[in-house]
Amino acid sequence: MTSTDLKSHSKPKLGQNFLVDPNAMERIVNALGDISQTTVVEIGPGRAALTDLIALRAGRLIAVELDRVLAAQLRMKFTPVKNVEILEADILAVDFATVLGAQPGPLRDLRPTGLLRAHVVGNLPYYITSDILLHLFRFHQRIDFIVVMVQLEVAERIAASPGSSNYGILSATTQMYGSVEQLFTLPPSAFSPPPKVHSAVLRIRIAPRFEELRVPEEDFISFLRGIFAMKRKTLVNNLRDNYPQQAIRNALAKAGLDASIRAEAMSLEQTAALYRALHE
């Protein structure tokens, strides 16, 4: 599995580090579970190390590759494989509702599909990991599981618990959309060429908590961005630009929170209680 070679971005890429460890490939595909009747979307298939394995197991595989040369090579290789489609695109521009709504074959526009849900797998470039995850979460109604390989440091932030130093906006946002498991880590030697960092594989089971916590999705995600805007500041200081000082203190008291608390110390339940208290 390789991440997309994002040529349209100017920052350094990890997308050119190809996974070459066969055992790691097998473990990643196994993490997707039984996909015999499932559509799988692979982000950045690259040289098809994972694509070959997934194609043997998946009901349908949509491989999204930005690199034009790699996409052409993949099309040539998988043309005879009926359950594999190669989509040349930037994953950040992919509309999952459209892609998953179209069925392969000559009758694709005539077949009723219902709400097709997919499993997503990919090796995410470290500098746009957050952007890709947020894009995937936009289509949470279309996704069951996300299995991704990311830089170990980023994985630890995504899976962090409230109160830990790694807990922040990425942790809170991801955990509002699903439960996170850190499955295993991979050394640089698992890739060619070897990167300078370790990687980790995460599995996110999509199960949004907005209804459970009685908060509106878009407004609450915006609220999270606000309270984590300056991590070193207290919650009161991060909120003061958007709410009256007294309203903040009243809401903190109603939610049972200390006025000196920081966002990283609050559970999602506490954060939702504060949001509700501020908006009543």
Sequence and secondary structure as in RCSB ss.txt:
>XXXX:A:sequence
MTSTDLKSHSKPKLGQNFLVDPNAMERIVNALGDISQTTVVEIGPGRAALTDLIALRAGRLIAVELDRVLAAQLR
MKFTPVKNVEILEADILAVDFATVLGAQPGPLRDLRPTGLLRAHVVGNLPYYITSDILLHLFRFHQRIDFIVVMV
QLEVAERIAASPGSSNYGILSATTQMYGSVEQLFTLPPSAFSPPPKVHSAVLRIRIAPRFEELRVPEEDFISFLR
GIFAMKRKTLVNNLRDNYPQQAIRNALAKAGLDASIRAEAMSLEQTAALYRALHE
>XXXX:A:secstr
      TT  S  STT EE  HHHHHHHHHTT   TT EEEEE  TTTHHHHHHHHH SEEEEEE  HHHHHHHH
HHHTT TTEEEEES GGG  HHHHHH  SSTTTTTS   S  EEEEEE  GGGHHHHHHHHHHTGGGEEEEEEEE
EHHHHHHHT  TTSTT SHHHHHHHHHEEEEEEEEE GGGEES  SS EEEEEEEE   HHHHT  HHHHHHHHH
HHTSSTTS HHHHHTTTS HHHHHHHHHHTT  TT  GGG  HHHHHHHHHHHH 
